[in-house]
Amino acid sequence: MMRPLANIIKKIGNSVVFNSIIYFIILFSILMISITFAKECSYVYSQF
């Protein structure tokens, strides 16, 4: 009876780790996009 419960807990733990990794990747990509966008904007403004 304890074996399936342990597997379910392990799956939940793995999914939480997986979701946090995906969340971190999304946050990191948004950060990089915003940094490059800010650099482009500052470059465009320096042209004027």
C-alpha positions as a printed Julia matrix, in Angstrom:
48×3 Matrix{Float64}:
  0.0    0.0     0.0
  2.88   2.38    0.77
  4.66   1.77   -2.54
  2.2    3.58   -4.89
  1.94   6.45   -2.4
  5.74   6.85   -2.43
  5.72   6.82   -6.26
  3.0    9.51   -6.32
  4.99  11.66   -3.87
  8.13  11.18   -5.98
  6.22  12.16   -9.15
  4.85  15.27   -7.44
  8.36  16.2    -6.27
  9.8   15.68   -9.76
  7.03  17.76  -11.35
  7.62  20.57   -8.83
 11.36  20.57   -9.65
 10.57  20.41  -13.38
  8.06  23.28  -13.13
 10.5   25.43  -11.15
 13.22  24.8   -13.77
 10.8   25.77  -16.58
  9.75  28.85  -14.59
 13.42  29.83  -14.09
 14.15  29.39  -17.82
 11.12  31.54  -18.74
 12.16  34.24  -16.25
 15.75  34.15  -17.54
 14.65  34.43  -21.19
 12.34  37.38  -20.34
 15.24  39.04  -18.51
 17.6   38.57  -21.47
 14.97  39.87  -23.94
 14.34  42.95  -21.78
 18.11  43.61  -21.47
 18.64  43.35  -25.23
 15.55  45.51  -25.84
 16.88  48.16  -23.43
 20.27  48.08  -25.2
 18.56  48.51  -28.59
 16.46  51.41  -27.27
 19.48  53.16  -25.75
 21.39  52.64  -29.01
 18.51  54.12  -31.03
 18.24  57.08  -28.63
 22.0   57.71  -28.82
 21.69  58.01  -32.62
 19.47  61.11  -32.34
